Amino acid sequence: VAILACPSQGDYVVLEDAAGRNFEFLSLNARNPPRRRLADQKAEDEFANQLLLLGAKW
């Protein structure tokens, strides 16, 4: 499972092979993850930063 973010700068950030603990860190439900990006761009940028902390790549 991959988790994506679309920050305001750059292309996109992806965390590949996300594990349950990654979903927990991101406060996401692993069984029912969101299917769309966040509507608030500032929140999406913060989410991308959290993914980078977990080892996501640009």
ZIWO-V118598 format. One record per residue. SS is DSSP state (H for helix, E for strand, C for the rest). PHI is phi in degrees with one decimal (* if undefined). PSI is psi in whole degrees, 0 to 359 (999 if undefined). Layout:
ss: {SS,SS}
phi: {PHI,PHI}
psi: {PSI,PSI}
//
This chain:
ss: {C,C,E,E,E,C,C,C,C,C,C,C,E,E,E,C,C,C,C,H,H,H,H,H,H,C,C,C,C,C,C,C,C,C,C,C,C,C,C,C,H,H,H,H,H,H,H,H,H,H,H,H,H,C,C,C,E,C}
phi: {*,-112.1,-115.5,-116.1,-140.1,-118.3,-69.3,-67.5,-115.6,96.7,-90.3,-153.6,-119.1,-132.1,-108.2,-87.0,53.9,-64.4,-102.5,-55.1,-66.0,-66.9,-61.7,-62.4,-58.7,-86.6,58.2,-113.2,-84.6,-65.1,-84.1,-144.2,-70.5,-64.3,-99.4,-125.6,-71.4,-71.8,-70.3,-85.7,-63.3,-62.7,-64.8,-65.3,-62.8,-65.2,-63.4,-61.2,-63.2,-63.8,-61.7,-62.9,-62.6,-88.4,101.5,-63.5,-116.3,-74.4}
psi: {134,144,129,153,149,85,163,333,136,186,278,164,133,134,107,154,46,136,170,321,331,316,319,314,323,1,42,151,114,333,340,67,156,145,349,159,165,141,327,117,324,317,322,321,318,321,318,320,321,319,319,325,332,0,13,159,151,999}
//
